[in-house]
């Protein structure tokens, strides 16, 4: 390796002389190349908000995917990017979490590696920003998924314990984990924070400001996405944002080595990898050349040679392992972004998803717990933007279509019940309007009725109606008949802010103005006649009875 570095340094020195660049600026021949590495802990693509218990048991089994990933890097000089989806999926199961999953989480907690959070579900950060979102997508809430039955009840700080002579045996609350919150489900004692790691070669210039608006303070970008000054190290700044540049050549060679099948193939790949690291270091000025590279971004589906590769690099003379923090602390230089936009078809698909989600959020406001709807749907959306879908464009397109279809069904879960026609045979009365609620929680809507002609006057244009879960409710809209005839009513449901819910309907109403008074009078005459006839009959009967009594007395 040293002859290779020497040759590269010599070539760079000669080029520097020819170009008027001081050869003293080239890294010293004997200076070791400082190598920093990062690897994500991720799972394959899915469309569910969380990883299921069965999948977690499989992933964290002795030969499972997550176990193999952690085995490869734990205790080694590799920074681990942790997908919060994994943490939340294990913790939200509470006492029902697989034993292997909780043990895996405990083992991760003992790792001495640097750690930093990935986006939830390792979301493709710039896909949303290029689809029109002002920030990257983040979870809204995870509270909807917390089942108190799986956790110990929160202690009541205001309760006063009442001593009892003979305590009643109860369930040991210590056997249950503490009741979590959205924040504690994804919490972790990271050594590095607020690091945005977009997919390689997927960033355009405006994305960086969108990422900082999301809360990220540092970024990891591929070298093909960045233009650096000659001789710059892996640490640069772009618009005052610290950026760690992953060398494309080294990252590609690292991937080839970790996926090599046979010993000979692996050894050849290792030779190419060490040469690539040496060349990247030799191209830098200064006395501490620093190279940064990343391991595969998607979950390996087959066994890999990560452990062998990392062990070999640690033993290689001329390469010194450093942390990401040390790499970021390297003297920086200014750089710019080379625009690498996302695939236009992918951006168009995500724009549809974002539009559907916006409709869901407007709809959810009618529910008693809007977060139970919007929180779950946002997690499903984040899983659809996972980088794990890379390489499965056909499956992803199908999954996005399913998301949009489910969004339509969700917004149709609160709907007006269509009516074939109504009769309004009174001067003043109420028009019955029926509303169906297929959600598993109560909703509050407002019924708005607008007649197309002036035959009918609506006295309350917005009638509030609360409908219980999975049931049908009836609203009574007060109205006054102004003339006889048929009138079409347009009925619309709205939320508290006036947003339209469901699809408006049209109903025909037959108005019979003035019918109420004659009918009431006729009924009154009928009742009076019946009672009058009864009274007269009773009087006459009594007179006949009295006359009969007098006749008997005279006799």
C-alpha positions in Angstrom: 0.0 0.0 0.0 2.8 2.4 0.8 4.3 2.2 -2.7 0.9 3.0 -4.1 0.5 6.0 -1.9 4.0 7.1 -2.7 3.4 6.9 -6.4 0.1 8.8 -6.0 1.8 11.4 -3.9 4.6 11.8 -6.5 2.1 12.1 -9.3 0.1 14.8 -7.4 3.3 16.6 -6.6 4.4 16.7 -10.2 1.0 17.9 -11.2 1.2 20.5 -8.4 4.6 21.8 -9.7 3.2 22.0 -13.3 0.2 23.9 -12.0 2.0 26.1 -9.6 0.6 24.5 -6.5 3.0 24.1 -3.7 4.0 20.4 -3.4 4.3 20.9 0.4 0.5 21.0 0.5 0.2 17.4 -0.5 -0.2 15.0 2.4 3.1 13.6 3.8 4.0 10.2 2.4 4.1 8.5 5.8 1.0 10.1 7.2 -1.6 7.4 7.8 -5.0 7.8 6.2 -7.7 8.3 8.8 -10.7 6.3 7.9 -14.2 6.9 9.4 -17.1 4.5 8.6 -20.8 4.5 9.1 -23.4 1.8 8.7 -27.2 1.8 9.1 -29.3 -0.6 11.1 -32.3 -1.1 8.9 -35.0 -3.6 7.9 -36.6 -4.5 4.5 -39.4 -2.4 3.0 -43.0 -2.7 4.3 -46.2 -0.7 4.3 -47.2 -1.1 8.0 -46.5 1.7 10.5 -44.5 -0.7 12.8 -42.6 -3.9 12.4 -44.8 -6.8 13.6 -44.0 -8.9 16.5 -43.5 -12.0 14.3 -41.1 -10.1 12.1 -39.1 -8.8 15.0 -38.8 -12.3 16.4 -37.4 -13.4 13.1 -35.1 -10.4 12.7 -33.6 -10.7 16.2 -33.3 -14.5 16.2 -29.7 -15.8 16.5 -29.3 -15.8 12.7 -31.8 -13.0 12.0 -31.1 -9.9 9.9 -30.8 -7.4 12.8 -28.7 -9.8 14.8 -26.3 -10.3 11.9 -26.0 -6.5 11.3 -25.2 -5.8 14.9 -22.8 -8.8 15.1 -20.8 -7.3 12.2 -20.1 -3.9 13.8 -20.6 -3.9 17.5 -17.5 -2.9 19.3 -15.8 -1.9 16.0 -14.8 1.5 14.8 -18.0 2.0 12.9 -20.7 4.6 13.6 -24.2 3.0 13.7 -27.1 4.9 12.2 -30.2 3.5 14.1 -33.6 3.5 12.5 -36.1 4.8 15.2 -38.7 2.5 13.6 -36.8 -0.5 15.1 -36.8 1.1 18.6 -40.4 2.1 18.5 -41.6 -1.3 17.1 -40.0 -3.2 20.0 -41.0 -0.8 22.7 -44.6 -0.3 21.6 -45.3 -4.0 22.1 -44.6 -3.7 25.8 -44.9 -7.0 27.6 -45.8 -8.7 24.3 -42.5 -7.9 22.7 -40.5 -11.0 21.7 -37.8 -11.9 24.2 -35.2 -12.0 21.5 -36.1 -8.4 20.4 -35.8 -7.0 23.9 -32.5 -8.8 24.4 -31.2 -7.4 21.1 -32.2 -3.9 22.2 -30.3 -4.4 25.5 -27.3 -5.6 23.6 -27.4 -2.5 21.3 -27.4 -0.4 24.4 -24.0 -1.9 25.5 -22.3 -1.1 22.2 -19.4 1.3 22.4 -19.9 2.5 18.9 -20.9 6.0 18.0 -24.6 6.2 17.3 -26.8 8.6 15.5 -30.5 8.5 14.5 -31.6 7.9 10.9 -34.9 9.3 9.7 -37.9 7.2 10.8 -38.0 4.1 8.6 -34.8 5.4 7.0 -37.0 7.7 4.9 -35.7 9.1 1.6 -35.4 12.7 2.9 -35.2 14.7 -0.3 -38.0 12.8 -2.0 -40.6 14.8 0.0 -38.8 18.1 -0.3 -38.5 17.8 -4.1 -42.2 16.8 -4.2 -43.1 20.2 -2.7 -42.9 19.7 1.1 -41.1 22.6 2.8 -39.4 20.2 5.3 -38.5 16.5 5.4 -41.2 14.1 6.7 -41.2 13.2 10.4 -43.6 11.3 12.6 -46.6 13.3 13.9 -47.4 11.1 16.9 -47.1 7.5 18.0 -49.6 7.7 20.9 -52.3 6.0 18.9 -50.4 2.7 19.1 -49.8 2.6 22.8 -51.9 0.0 24.5 -52.0 0.6 28.3 -52.8 -3.0 28.9 -49.3 -3.9 27.9 -47.6 -1.6 30.3 -47.6 -0.8 34.0 -50.0 2.0 35.0 -48.4 5.4 35.6 -48.1 6.1 39.3 -50.6 8.6 40.8 -48.4 11.2 42.5 -51.5 12.7 44.3 -52.9 9.4 45.7 -52.5 8.8 49.4 -51.7 5.1 50.2 -54.3 3.5 52.5 -52.8 0.8 54.8 -54.5 -2.5 54.9 -53.9 -5.3 57.4 -53.9 -8.0 54.8 -52.7 -6.9 51.3 -54.6 -8.4 48.4 -52.4 -10.2 46.0 -52.2 -8.2 42.7 -50.3 -8.4 39.4 -46.7 -7.5 39.9 -46.5 -4.1 38.0 -42.7 -4.5 37.9 -43.2 -7.3 35.4 -44.5 -4.8 32.9 -42.5 -2.0 31.3 -43.4 1.6 32.1 -46.1 3.3 30.1 -44.2 5.1 27.2 -44.9 8.2 25.3 -44.3 9.1 21.7 -41.0 10.6 22.7 -39.8 7.7 24.8 -40.7 5.1 22.2 -37.9 6.5 19.9 -35.5 7.9 22.5 -31.9 6.7 22.5 -28.7 8.1 24.1 -27.1 9.0 20.8 -23.5 10.2 20.7 -24.2 12.2 17.6 -27.5 13.9 16.8 -29.3 15.9 14.1 -27.4 14.3 11.2 -29.3 14.1 7.9 -28.3 11.2 5.7 -30.1 11.5 2.4 -29.9 8.7 -0.2 -26.7 8.9 -2.2 -26.8 11.4 -5.1 -30.4 12.6 -4.4 -29.8 16.2 -3.3 -30.4 19.5 -5.0 -29.4 22.8 -3.7 -32.7 23.9 -2.1 -32.9 20.6 -0.2 -30.2 21.7 2.3 -32.3 24.6 3.6 -35.3 22.3 3.8 -33.3 19.8 5.9 -32.1 22.5 8.3 -35.7 23.7 8.6 -36.5 20.2 9.7 -34.0 20.5 12.5 -30.9 18.8 11.0 -27.6 20.6 11.7 -25.2 18.3 9.9 -25.4 16.3 6.7 -23.8 13.2 5.1 -23.6 13.5 1.3 -22.0 11.4 -1.4 -18.9 12.8 -3.1 -20.7 12.8 -6.5 -23.2 15.2 -5.0 -20.5 17.7 -3.9 -17.9 19.9 -5.5 -14.9 20.4 -3.2 -11.8 22.4 -3.4 -8.7 20.5 -4.6 -7.1 18.7 -1.7 -10.1 19.1 0.6 -10.7 16.5 3.3 -14.0 14.7 4.0 -15.3 17.5 6.2 -16.6 20.6 4.4 -19.2 23.3 4.8 -22.0 24.1 2.4 -23.8 27.3 3.1 -22.5 27.2 6.7 -23.8 23.6 7.2 -21.2 21.0 8.2 -21.2 18.2 5.7 -19.3 14.9 5.9 -18.5 13.7 2.4 -18.6 9.9 1.7 -16.1 9.1 -0.9 -17.9 7.3 -3.8 -14.9 5.2 -4.8 -14.2 4.0 -1.3 -17.9 3.3 -0.6 -18.2 1.3 -3.8 -15.0 -0.7 -3.1 -16.2 -1.3 0.5 -19.5 -2.7 -0.8 -17.7 -5.0 -3.3 -15.5 -6.4 -0.4 -18.4 -7.0 2.0 -20.4 -8.8 -0.7 -17.6 -11.0 -2.1 -18.5 -14.6 -2.3 -15.3 -16.6 -2.3 -12.0 -16.0 -0.6 -10.1 -15.1 -3.8 -12.9 -12.7 -4.8 -12.8 -11.1 -1.3 -9.0 -10.8 -1.3 -9.1 -9.1 -4.7 -11.8 -6.7 -3.5 -9.7 -5.9 -0.4 -6.7 -5.0 -2.5 -8.9 -2.7 -4.5 -10.4 -1.2 -1.4 -7.1 -0.4 0.3 -5.8 1.1 -2.9 -8.9 3.3 -3.2 -8.5 4.5 0.4 -4.8 5.2 -0.2 -5.6 7.2 -3.4 -8.4 9.2 -1.6 -6.0 10.0 1.2 -3.1 10.9 -1.1 -5.3 13.4 -2.9 -5.8 15.5 0.2 -3.6 18.3 1.4 -2.5 18.6 5.0 -0.9 16.2 7.5 -4.1 14.3 8.5 -5.8 13.0 5.4 -9.3 11.8 6.4 -11.6 9.6 4.3 -15.2 8.8 5.1 -17.2 6.0 3.6 -20.5 4.2 4.3 -21.5 0.5 4.2 -24.6 -0.6 2.3 -27.7 1.5 2.9 -30.2 -1.3 2.4 -30.5 -4.3 4.7 -28.3 -7.2 3.4 -30.5 -10.2 2.5 -27.6 -12.6 2.4 -24.6 -13.2 4.5 -21.8 -10.7 4.1 -18.2 -10.3 4.8 -18.5 -7.1 6.9 -16.7 -8.5 9.9 -13.8 -9.9 7.8 -13.5 -6.6 5.9 -13.5 -4.4 9.0 -11.0 -6.6 10.7 -8.7 -6.5 7.7 -8.9 -2.7 7.5 -8.0 -2.4 11.1 -5.0 -4.5 10.6 -3.8 -2.7 7.5 -0.7 -0.6 7.9 -1.2 3.0 6.8 -4.9 3.1 7.7 -6.1 4.5 11.1 -9.6 4.1 12.2 -11.3 7.3 13.6 -14.8 8.2 14.7 -17.3 10.3 12.7 -16.9 13.0 15.4 -13.1 13.1 14.7 -13.7 13.2 10.9 -16.1 16.1 11.4 -13.6 17.9 13.5 -11.0 17.9 10.6 -10.3 21.4 9.3 -13.0 22.2 6.7 -13.2 24.0 3.4 -16.1 25.5 1.5 -18.0 23.3 -1.0 -21.1 23.4 -3.1 -23.8 21.0 -4.1 -23.9 19.3 -7.5 -27.6 19.0 -8.2 -28.7 15.4 -8.4 -32.5 15.5 -8.5 -34.7 12.5 -7.7 -36.4 10.5 -10.4 -39.3 12.5 -11.7 -41.7 9.6 -11.6 -40.9 8.9 -8.0 -41.4 12.6 -7.2 -44.8 12.5 -9.0 -45.9 9.4 -7.0 -44.9 11.0 -3.7 -46.7 14.2 -4.6 -49.9 12.1 -4.9 -49.3 10.7 -1.5 -48.7 14.1 0.1 -51.9 15.4 -1.5 -53.8 12.4 -0.1 -52.4 13.0 3.3 -53.4 16.6 3.3 -56.9 15.5 2.6 -56.8 13.1 5.5 -55.6 15.8 7.9 -58.5 18.0 6.9 -60.9 15.1 7.4 -59.4 13.9 10.7 -60.4 17.1 12.5 -64.0 15.8 12.8 -62.8 12.8 14.9 -62.7 12.9 18.7 -59.0 11.9 18.5 -57.6 13.2 15.2 -54.0 12.1 16.1 -55.1 8.5 16.0 -55.8 8.9 12.3 -53.1 11.3 11.2 -50.3 9.7 13.4 -50.9 6.2 11.9 -51.2 7.4 8.3 -48.0 9.5 8.6 -46.1 6.4 9.8 -47.5 4.4 6.8 -46.3 7.2 4.5 -42.9 7.3 6.0 -42.5 3.5 5.5 -43.4 4.1 1.8 -40.6 6.6 1.5 -38.0 4.2 3.0 -34.8 3.8 1.0 -35.4 0.1 1.4 -37.8 0.3 -1.6 -34.8 1.2 -3.8 -34.6 -1.4 -6.5 -38.3 -2.4 -6.3 -39.9 0.4 -8.3 -42.8 -1.8 -9.5 -43.7 -2.9 -5.9 -43.4 0.7 -4.7 -45.7 2.0 -7.4 -48.3 -0.6 -6.4 -47.9 0.2 -2.7 -48.4 4.0 -3.4 -51.6 3.2 -5.3 -52.8 1.2 -2.4 -52.1 4.1 0.0 -54.1 6.5 -2.1 -57.0 4.0 -2.3 -56.9 3.6 1.4 -56.9 7.4 1.8 -60.1 7.6 -0.3 -61.8 4.9 1.8 -60.8 6.7 5.0 -62.3 10.0 3.9 -65.5 8.2 2.8 -65.9 6.6 6.3 -68.1 9.5 7.3 -70.8 10.0 4.7 -74.3 11.3 4.2 -76.9 8.5 3.8 -78.6 9.1 0.5 -82.4 9.6 0.5 -84.8 9.0 -2.4 -87.1 11.8 -1.3 -88.9 13.5 1.6 -92.3 15.0 2.3 -92.6 18.3 4.1 -96.3 18.7 5.1 -96.2 21.5 7.6 -95.6 25.2 7.9 -92.7 24.7 10.2 -90.9 21.4 10.8 -87.5 19.6 10.7 -85.9 17.8 7.8 -84.2 14.6 8.9 -80.7 14.0 7.6 -78.9 10.7 8.3 -75.1 10.4 8.6 -73.0 7.2 8.7 -69.8 7.0 10.7 -67.7 3.9 10.0 -64.7 5.0 12.2 -63.9 3.4 15.5 -64.3 6.7 17.3 -66.9 9.4 17.6 -67.1 12.2 15.1 -68.6 15.7 15.2 -69.9 17.1 11.9 -72.1 20.0 10.8 -75.1 19.5 8.4 -75.5 22.2 5.8 -78.7 22.3 3.7 -79.2 24.6 0.8 -82.5 24.6 -1.2 -82.3 25.4 -4.9 -85.5 27.4 -5.0 -87.4 29.6 -2.5 -90.1 27.1 -1.7 -88.4 26.2 1.5 -86.5 28.4 4.0 -83.8 26.7 6.1 -83.8 28.3 9.5 -80.5 26.9 10.8 -77.9 26.6 7.9 -75.5 24.5 10.0 -76.7 21.9 12.4 -74.2 20.2 14.7 -74.4 16.4 15.0 -72.3 14.0 17.1 -72.2 10.4 15.9 -70.9 7.5 17.9 -68.4 5.0 16.5 -69.6 2.6 13.8 -73.1 3.9 13.9 -75.6 6.2 12.1 -76.9 9.5 13.4 -79.8 11.7 12.5 -79.7 15.5 12.4 -82.9 17.6 12.4 -82.6 20.7 10.2 -85.4 23.2 11.1 -87.2 24.7 8.0 -90.3 26.7 7.0 -92.5 26.0 4.0 -93.1 29.1 1.9 -95.0 27.6 -1.0 -96.1 24.3 -2.4 -94.1 22.2 -4.8 -91.0 20.1 -5.2 -87.6 21.5 -4.2 -84.1 20.0 -4.5 -81.9 20.3 -1.5 -78.1 20.1 -1.6 -76.8 18.6 1.6 -73.2 19.0 2.7 -71.2 17.8 5.7 -68.5 20.0 7.0 -66.0 20.0 9.9 -65.7 22.7 12.5 -63.6 24.9 10.2 -65.8 24.6 7.2 -63.9 21.9 5.4 -66.1 19.6 3.3 -66.4 16.0 4.6 -67.5 13.3 2.2 -69.5 13.8 -0.9 -72.4 16.3 -1.0 -75.8 14.8 -1.9 -79.0 16.1 -3.5 -82.4 15.2 -2.1 -85.9 16.0 -3.4 -88.5 17.4 -0.9 -92.2 17.6 -1.6 -93.5 20.8 0.1 -97.2 21.1 1.0 -97.5 24.5 2.6 -100.7 25.2 4.6 -101.7 21.6 4.9 -101.0 21.5 8.6 -103.9 23.9 9.6 -106.8 22.2 7.8 -105.6 18.8 9.0 -105.4 20.0 12.5 -108.8 21.8 12.3 -110.4 18.7 10.8 -109.0 16.5 13.5 -110.2 19.0 16.1 -113.7 19.0 14.7 -113.6 15.2 14.6 -112.5 14.9 18.2 -115.0 17.6 19.3 -117.8 15.7 17.4 -116.9 12.4 19.0 -116.8 13.9 22.4 -119.9 16.0 21.8 -121.9 13.0 20.5 -120.8 11.1 23.6 -121.9 13.8 26.0 -125.3 14.3 24.3 -125.9 10.6 24.2 -125.0 10.3 27.9 -127.4 13.2 28.8 -130.2 11.6 26.8 -129.6 8.3 28.4 -129.7 9.8 31.9 -133.1 11.6 31.0 -134.6 8.4 29.8 -133.5 6.6 32.9 -134.9 9.4 35.1 -138.3 9.3 33.3 -138.5 5.6 33.8 -137.8 6.0 37.5 -140.7 8.6 37.8 -143.2 6.3 36.0 -142.4 3.5 38.4 -142.9 5.7 41.4 -146.4 6.9 40.2 -147.5 3.4 39.7 
